[in-house]
Amino acid sequence: MKIYCGTDIIEIARIKKSIEELGDRFLKKIYTEKEIQYCESKKNQKYQHYAARFAAKEAVFKAISEKTPTIDWKSIEVENDKTGKPHIILHNKEFESIEISISHCKEFAVAYAVAIL
């Protein structure tokens, strides 16, 4: 068993600017339909949720890139369980387990990922 980890932090304003300037082109490149629906349901806080998912995908990529260097954005999907806890769906099933922690405030979103192979 080997443990891999990754972390990422992003400015929410950067994600907001990308969405406002590039619109669907940006959203459809980075996020799955489920992720877009989830973030859009958050109304005034949607950019925080988009940024948190972006950070989560980056953290997962950093954790697994040594073993899966060609993975794309939408192969890493962030969902929430019934209690609201986020978890990762990796559409490339090489890893036994990937755990994620996400947080955001007014200006930043951060994520930490741990993957077990």
N, C-alpha and C positions, 0 to 999 in steps of 0.2 A: 504494500500500500504506500502510495506517495501522496503528499498533500501539497497543493498549489494555492497561492493566494494572489489577489489583485485588489487594488483600490483606485478610486477616481473621485475627483471633485470638479464641479463645473458651475460656472456662473449662470443663474437662471436667465439673466438678460441676454446672454449669448444664444441660448436655445430659442427664446422668444423672438429675437431678431431673425434667426434662421427661418423660423416658421412664418413670420410676417413677410419676409422677403422672398422666400422660395415656395411657400405654401405646400400644396400636396406633393410636389416633387421631393421636398425634404422629408415630409411625414412618411410617404410611401417607401422611401429608401431605407429609413431607420426603424420604423415601427410597424408591428403587425396590426391588422384590423382590430383585434381585441384590445390592444394597447391604446390605439387611437380612440376607440369608443370609451374606454375607461377614463383617459385623460380629459376628453371633451366633456364627460359627465361631471367633472370637477369645477366647471364654470370659471369663476374668478381665480381659482388656484390651478388651472390646467397647466400653466407653464412650469410650475413647481413639479408637477407630476411627470410631465414630459422630460424635464431635466433630470429628475430622479431616475427615470427609466434609462435615459441616455447614460448616466453615470453607472448604473447597474450593468448595462451591456458592456461598457468600457472595462469595468472591474472584472467581469467574467472573462472577457477577451484577454485581459492581461494575465489572468490566472491560468487559462487553458491554451494560450497561443503557442507555447512550447510544443504541445502535442497536437494542436489543431490550428496551424498557422493560416489556413485559407477560409476560415469561417466568416460568414457575412452577418450583417446587422440583424436581419430578421430570423436568423437561425437561433438567436438568443431571445427568448420571450419572457417577459416579466408578467406574472399574474399574482393576484392576491387570493388567499384562501378565505373561507367564511368569516374568519376572525379579523381579516385585514392584513395578515402577515404575508409579505411578498415572498414568492419563490420563483425559481428559474425553470423554464421548460427549455431544454437544449435539444434542438431538432437533429443534432448529431450526437448519438448516444454513447460516445466513448467513455464518458466519466460515470463512475458509480454514483456520485452524489455531488451536488453543488448547492452550497448554502449562501444566502445573500442577506445583507443588512443594508437598508436604505434610510436616509434621513434628509430633510430639507428644511430650510428656513426662508426668510424673505429674499435673500440674495444668492444662496448657494444650495446645491444638492450634492450629496456625497453617498458613495456606496462602497461596500467591502464584500468581496467574494472569496469563498474557500471551496476548492474543488478537490475531490478525492478520486484517485485513479487506482 
